[in-house]
Amino acid sequence: PGSEKPPAFQRFHTLAQDVPPGLTLPYKFKVLAEMFRSVDTISGMLFNRAETITFAKVKQGVQDMMRKQFEERHVGQIKAVYPTSYRLRQEKNIPTFGNGVKKSEYQLTLEPVLGEEEKVNGRPHLSASRLLERRKEFNRNLVNIVKQHHKVFLAALSPPMVVPEEKLTRWHPRFNVDEVPDITPAELPRPPQEDRLTTAPEVLSSARGEDGTRLGRSVSELWNVAWRAAEAGAGEPVVSKAASPASTSSALKGVSQALLERIRAKEAQKLQALMTRDPRQEERLAMLGRLPAMARILRNVFVAEKKQALTMEVACARMADSYDTQMSPGEMEKHLRLFAELLPDWVGIHAIRTDTYIKLDKGMDLSLVTERLTKAAKEAEAL
C-alpha cells in the first residue's frame, strides 16, 4: 500500500486552486492541518471538563468530524510538526465505560501544553483564542517544512538559486508542491513491557511451538522471497526525475556556453522576482493584463449610451454585463480607476456632489490606447 500511486486529485491538488498560488500546502498537509484542528477542538472540550483525553476518544471524534481514518501515526505526525502542542503518556486505570478496553490496560493519553497564564479559577483552560493561535502555529510549521524542501529544490537547479525565506511569497513554477514527501511521525510513548524479549534466541524459542521444523521452513521461505525481490530490483533501472546533462548538452549542441549562462542567469533572476513578488503587485499585474480587452468594451459602452459622462455605478454595471469573466461592480471600479491612473487623457473620474462620474474621450485612437496599456503591463512585469 505504501508504494501505490496517490490519486490524481491529491497529486495535482495545487493546480486545481482558483486562487493565486502563493505558499500553498500539499493536499496531505492540508488534511493533517484539518486533523490537528479537530484534535484540538475535541481535546479542548475534554480538557476544560477535567476529563482524561485518551486516543480512543479523540480517534472516534476526529473520524466523526472528518469522515476520514485517524490513526496513531497521525498523532505522531502532529507531534513531529508541533512538538510542544501535546504531552503524550501511556497511562492505565482510566475509566473506559465499555469501549472494549480494560481498565487495567495502558492507553495513550494527550494533554495540551499551556502556559501558566492560561488559567481559569486556578486551573489551566484551553480558550477559543488559544485554539486559534495553536492552529496558526501548526500551519506556519507546515509551511516551514515545505520551505525546506523548496530550498533543496532551488539549490539543485542550474544555476542554483538562493531566495531569502522571509521574502518568499510563492513557490518556484517547476516545484511540484504535491510531491513533497510525507511527514515522518515522531515516536510515541509505548506501554512498558516487563517480559520483553531482547535476544534472537529468546525470540526463536518463544516463537517455536511443538513442531520446530514448521518455523524453520517459514523462515527459509521468507528468505527466498526477499532474495528474489532483491534480484528483481537490482535489474531495474533507476529513473531520475531531473534531466540528464548529456541529453541537455546534445539538444543545445552548437550554442555558445556564454550565451547559455546568460540566458539561465536571466531566467533565474525572473523566477526569483516572481517568487518574491508582493501579492498586491501580483493583483495589479492581473488587472493590467485585463485592461487592453476592457478598453474596447469601455469605449463601446460610451458609444452605446451616447453620453460624454456616466455615473460610476452605471459604467461598472454595463462593463460587468459585457465582460466575458464574471466580476463584481466593486472589482470593475478598481479597473476603471486604473484606466484613469494610466491614461488620464483618455479616462477621467470626477466626484460631483454625492455621485462619481467617469468621462471618456471617444475621439482617441483605440489602437494607441491598447498599445500604451500593453506597454504599461510589460513594464510592470519587468519590475
Secondary structure as GFF3:
##gff-version 3
##sequence-region A 1 383
A	DSSP	alpha_helix	8	11	.	.	.	ID=ss1
A	DSSP	three_ten_helix	14	16	.	.	.	ID=ss2
A	DSSP	alpha_helix	27	48	.	.	.	ID=ss3
A	DSSP	beta_strand	53	54	.	.	.	ID=ss4
A	DSSP	alpha_helix	55	66	.	.	.	ID=ss5
A	DSSP	alpha_helix	72	81	.	.	.	ID=ss6
A	DSSP	beta_strand	86	91	.	.	.	ID=ss7
A	DSSP	beta_strand	107	112	.	.	.	ID=ss8
A	DSSP	beta_strand	119	120	.	.	.	ID=ss9
A	DSSP	beta_strand	123	124	.	.	.	ID=ss10
A	DSSP	alpha_helix	128	155	.	.	.	ID=ss11
A	DSSP	three_ten_helix	165	167	.	.	.	ID=ss12
A	DSSP	three_ten_helix	177	179	.	.	.	ID=ss13
A	DSSP	alpha_helix	200	207	.	.	.	ID=ss14
A	DSSP	alpha_helix	212	234	.	.	.	ID=ss15
A	DSSP	alpha_helix	245	251	.	.	.	ID=ss16
A	DSSP	alpha_helix	257	275	.	.	.	ID=ss17
A	DSSP	alpha_helix	279	305	.	.	.	ID=ss18
A	DSSP	beta_strand	309	311	.	.	.	ID=ss19
A	DSSP	alpha_helix	312	322	.	.	.	ID=ss20
A	DSSP	alpha_helix	329	342	.	.	.	ID=ss21
A	DSSP	beta_strand	347	352	.	.	.	ID=ss22
A	DSSP	beta_strand	355	360	.	.	.	ID=ss23
A	DSSP	alpha_helix	366	382	.	.	.	ID=ss24
###
